[in-house]
Amino acid sequence: MPSIKLVNIDNYICNSINLEIASESISTIIGPNGAGKTTLLKIIAGLTEYNGNVFFDNVNIDNTPTWKRSIGYVFQNLALFPHLDIFSNIAYGLRIIKHTKSKIDIRVNELMELTGIQGLKNEFPKTLSGGEKQKVALARALALSPKILLLDEPFSSLDPEISKQLQIEFFKIIKYFKLTAIFVTHNIEETKKVSDNIIIMNRGKIESGSFEKSNSLNCNDTVLMENGLMNIKCDNIDLYTIYEGKKELKKLNISPCSIKIFTRKKDHKCLNQFDTEIVTITNFGSTKYVEFLLRNNRLVAQLSLEEFEKLNLKIKDKISIVIKSSGFSFH
């Protein structure tokens, strides 16, 4: 599947965007409303005008129409056809390019089974739940066997539990087809466990503090302690968590929400407590991302605006951080 490269991209929102996305990777673009996230997806898809150059596998595709770019697109509003049943919604693109009925039947049934909606074949969009509609939109986006998949906040309107389950299913399917995928969201938590690259957009620009694998650490060694805790040595950081029987740990991800910040040292030393200094602060509406270095590893903590204002944090402030072991995920 193709790599993507954007060179000096400008239009009515985007400003001098330069970006490279690796083949078969899942990249997440986060940022506030109006940052240019959706516009950037439309530029890659050829759905809006722009200056600059877009390359797929180092081949310039600026003059290539959308339908020839081999892109699947899951829109924020899903854009399902209300007058068509679910089978016909998924089959729409295949019929436009005049596939035979037998090929259409095979492809649509395969995708309906893969996304778990085979029982909805004759239903119409208005009868479906939000999660079911999302699955239909994904199946339709995959129908033409795209090489690149673009997803514009597909889970933003869903219940958190349904959203979490759908994310797992979506990313399994993306990996199954070995697609190059770009996922747009307001919430870094939605994709922190699966993203290969997290990109910050603000005011039409890529922020210099993009969180590329920001809270991902290499597990170099693990030691099971007598008290039942597990000591994990990760890129020169000693961390502790409850032993869960996991073996051969390779990667550890730390949820930005699980990092607590203190402006003065705690009276009693806690597990996973460290002293550090703030490097950057990024503002996304009601959310603040505070970046700091720990043993030469760049880590990011996510705070609500209320928490941030209470702490009165500034760049270069000396802080103590405590990482909750419940915020660890292993790979």
C-alpha positions in Angstrom: 0.0 0.0 0.0 1.3 3.5 -0.8 3.1 6.0 1.3 1.8 9.5 1.3 3.8 12.7 1.0 2.5 16.3 1.1 4.8 19.1 0.0 4.1 22.8 0.6 0.3 22.3 0.6 -1.7 25.6 0.8 -5.3 26.5 0.3 -8.0 28.5 2.1 -7.3 26.7 5.4 -4.0 24.8 5.1 -0.7 26.7 5.4 2.6 25.3 4.1 1.8 21.7 5.1 4.7 19.2 4.7 3.9 15.7 5.9 5.0 12.1 5.2 2.9 9.1 6.1 4.4 5.6 5.9 3.0 2.8 3.8 0.5 0.5 5.7 0.6 2.8 8.8 -2.3 4.2 10.8 -1.9 7.9 11.4 -4.1 10.0 13.5 -4.7 13.8 13.0 -5.9 15.6 16.1 -6.8 19.2 16.6 -9.6 21.7 17.4 -12.5 22.6 15.2 -11.4 24.6 12.2 -7.8 23.3 12.4 -7.9 22.0 8.9 -8.1 18.3 9.6 -11.0 17.5 7.3 -9.6 19.8 4.6 -6.3 17.9 4.7 -8.2 14.6 4.1 -10.1 16.2 1.2 -6.7 17.3 -0.3 -5.4 13.8 -0.2 -8.6 12.5 -1.7 -8.6 15.2 -4.5 -11.9 16.6 -3.3 -10.8 20.2 -2.9 -8.4 22.6 -4.6 -4.9 23.2 -3.3 -1.5 24.5 -4.2 1.5 22.3 -3.6 2.1 18.6 -4.4 0.7 15.3 -3.2 2.6 12.0 -3.8 1.6 8.4 -3.4 4.7 6.2 -3.4 6.7 9.2 -4.7 4.4 9.5 -7.7 2.8 12.9 -8.2 -1.0 12.5 -8.2 -2.0 16.2 -8.4 -3.8 15.7 -11.7 -5.2 12.3 -10.9 -9.0 12.5 -10.3 -10.5 11.2 -7.0 -11.9 8.1 -8.5 -8.5 7.0 -9.7 -6.6 7.6 -6.4 -7.7 4.3 -4.9 -9.1 5.9 -1.8 -11.8 4.8 0.6 -13.5 7.6 2.6 -15.6 7.3 5.7 -17.3 10.7 6.0 -18.2 12.3 9.3 -21.9 12.4 8.5 -21.5 8.9 6.8 -23.5 10.0 3.7 -25.4 6.8 3.4 -28.1 6.8 0.7 -31.5 6.7 2.6 -33.4 5.3 -0.4 -31.1 2.3 -0.9 -31.0 -0.8 1.2 -27.8 -1.8 3.0 -26.6 -4.2 0.2 -27.2 -1.5 -2.4 -25.4 1.1 -0.3 -22.3 -1.0 -0.1 -22.6 -2.1 -3.8 -23.1 1.4 -5.1 -19.5 2.1 -6.3 -19.2 -1.4 -7.8 -22.3 -0.9 -9.9 -21.1 2.5 -11.1 -17.9 0.9 -12.6 -20.1 -1.9 -14.0 -18.9 -4.9 -12.1 -20.8 -8.1 -12.9 -23.6 -9.1 -10.6 -21.8 -12.2 -9.4 -18.6 -10.2 -8.5 -20.8 -7.6 -6.7 -22.6 -10.3 -4.7 -19.3 -11.9 -3.7 -17.6 -8.7 -2.7 -20.5 -7.2 -0.8 -21.3 -10.4 1.1 -17.6 -10.7 2.0 -17.5 -7.2 3.4 -20.9 -7.6 5.3 -19.5 -10.7 6.9 -16.2 -9.1 7.8 -18.0 -6.1 9.4 -20.6 -8.3 11.1 -23.7 -6.8 9.4 -24.7 -9.8 7.1 -28.1 -9.8 8.8 -28.9 -6.2 7.7 -28.8 -6.9 3.9 -32.4 -5.8 3.2 -32.6 -3.0 5.9 -32.5 0.7 5.2 -30.2 3.3 6.9 -33.1 4.8 9.0 -33.7 1.5 10.8 -30.1 1.1 11.9 -28.3 2.0 15.1 -25.4 4.5 15.0 -22.8 1.7 15.2 -24.5 -0.3 12.5 -24.4 2.7 10.2 -20.7 3.1 10.9 -20.1 -0.5 9.8 -22.1 0.1 6.6 -20.1 3.2 5.8 -16.8 1.3 6.3 -17.9 -1.6 4.2 -18.9 0.8 1.4 -15.5 2.6 1.7 -13.8 -0.8 1.3 -15.9 -2.1 -1.6 -13.6 -0.9 -4.4 -10.5 -2.4 -2.7 -8.8 1.0 -1.9 -5.2 1.2 -1.0 -5.7 4.3 1.3 -8.5 4.7 3.8 -9.5 8.1 5.2 -11.8 8.3 8.3 -13.2 11.6 9.4 -14.3 11.4 13.1 -16.3 8.3 12.5 -17.0 7.7 16.2 -17.7 11.2 17.4 -21.5 10.8 17.7 -21.5 7.3 19.4 -21.8 6.2 23.0 -18.3 5.7 24.5 -18.6 2.0 24.9 -19.9 1.4 21.4 -17.2 3.7 20.1 -14.5 1.7 21.9 -15.7 -1.6 20.5 -16.0 -0.2 16.9 -12.5 1.2 17.1 -11.1 -2.3 17.8 -13.1 -3.8 15.0 -12.2 -1.0 12.5 -8.5 -1.2 13.1 -8.5 -5.0 12.9 -10.0 -4.7 9.5 -7.5 -1.9 8.4 -4.6 -4.2 9.4 -6.3 -7.2 7.7 -6.3 -5.3 4.4 -2.8 -3.7 5.1 -4.2 -0.3 4.2 -2.5 3.1 4.7 -5.0 4.8 6.9 -5.5 8.3 8.2 -7.9 8.9 11.1 -9.2 12.4 12.1 -10.4 13.0 15.7 -10.6 15.5 18.5 -9.6 12.9 21.0 -6.1 11.4 21.2 -7.5 8.6 23.5 -9.5 7.2 20.6 -6.4 5.9 18.7 -3.5 6.0 21.1 -3.2 2.2 21.2 -3.2 1.7 17.5 -1.7 4.8 15.9 1.8 4.6 14.4 1.9 8.4 14.1 -0.1 11.1 15.9 -0.1 14.5 14.2 -1.3 17.8 15.7 -3.0 20.3 13.5 -3.9 23.8 14.6 -4.9 26.9 12.5 -4.1 25.1 9.2 -0.6 24.1 10.2 1.1 21.0 11.5 2.3 21.8 15.0 6.0 21.2 15.6 5.2 19.2 18.7 3.4 16.4 16.8 3.1 13.4 19.2 4.8 10.8 17.0 4.7 7.6 19.1 4.9 10.1 22.0 3.9 7.8 24.8 5.3 4.6 23.4 8.3 3.0 25.1 10.4 -0.1 24.3 10.3 -2.8 27.0 13.9 -3.8 27.5 13.5 -6.0 30.6 10.9 -7.2 33.1 11.4 -8.4 36.6 8.6 -10.1 38.7 9.0 -8.8 42.3 8.2 -10.7 45.5 5.3 -8.3 46.3 3.5 -9.3 43.1 4.5 -6.1 41.2 6.3 -6.2 37.9 9.3 -3.9 37.3 9.5 -3.0 33.7 12.6 -1.3 32.4 11.6 0.9 29.4 14.1 3.1 27.6 16.0 4.0 30.8 12.8 4.4 32.8 11.9 2.0 35.7 8.1 1.5 35.9 6.0 -0.7 38.1 2.6 -2.3 37.5 0.6 -5.3 38.8 1.8 -8.5 37.2 -0.7 -9.8 34.7 1.1 -12.9 33.4 2.2 -11.2 30.2 5.4 -12.5 28.6 7.9 -11.1 26.1 6.6 -7.5 26.3 7.9 -5.4 23.5 6.1 -2.1 23.7 4.4 -0.2 26.5 2.0 2.7 25.8 1.1 5.2 28.5 -2.3 6.9 28.3 -1.8 10.7 28.4 -4.8 10.8 30.8 -3.1 8.6 33.3 -0.2 11.0 33.9 -0.9 13.3 36.9 1.1 16.5 37.3 2.1 18.1 40.6 3.7 21.5 40.9 5.5 20.6 44.2 7.0 17.3 45.3 4.6 14.9 47.0 5.4 14.3 50.7 5.6 10.6 50.2 7.3 9.0 47.2 4.9 7.1 44.9 5.5 4.4 42.5 6.1 5.7 39.0 6.8 9.2 40.3 9.4 11.4 38.5 10.7 15.0 38.5 10.9 16.7 35.2 10.3 20.0 33.4 7.6 21.2 30.9 8.9 21.4 27.3 5.7 22.5 25.4 2.1 23.2 26.1 -0.5 22.6 23.3 -4.0 24.0 23.5 -7.0 22.2 22.0 -10.1 24.1 23.2 -11.0 22.5 26.6 -8.0 20.1 26.5 -4.4 20.9 27.2 -1.4 18.6 26.3 1.6 19.1 28.5 4.9 17.7 27.1 8.0 16.9 29.1 11.2 14.8 28.8 11.8 11.8 31.0 15.2 10.1 30.6 15.4 11.6 27.0 11.9 10.2 26.2 9.2 12.6 25.2 6.0 12.1 27.1 2.6 13.9 27.0 0.0 14.4 29.7 -3.5 15.3 28.9 -5.3 17.8 31.2 -8.7 19.4 31.2 -8.7 23.2 31.1 -9.9 23.3 34.7 -7.0 21.1 35.9 -4.5 23.1 33.8 -5.7 26.5 35.2 -5.7 25.2 38.7 -2.0 24.2 38.4 -1.1 27.4 36.5 1.4 25.6 34.4 4.0 27.3 32.1 6.8 26.1 29.8 10.0 25.4 31.8 8.1 24.9 35.0 9.6 22.2 37.3 7.0 19.5 38.0 6.5 16.1 39.5 4.6 13.5 37.6 3.0 10.3 38.7 2.1 7.7 36.0 -0.8 5.5 37.0 -0.1 1.8 36.3 -3.7 1.4 35.2 -2.8 3.6 32.2 -0.4 1.1 30.8 -1.1 -1.0 27.7 1.2 -3.6 26.4 2.1 -4.9 22.9 
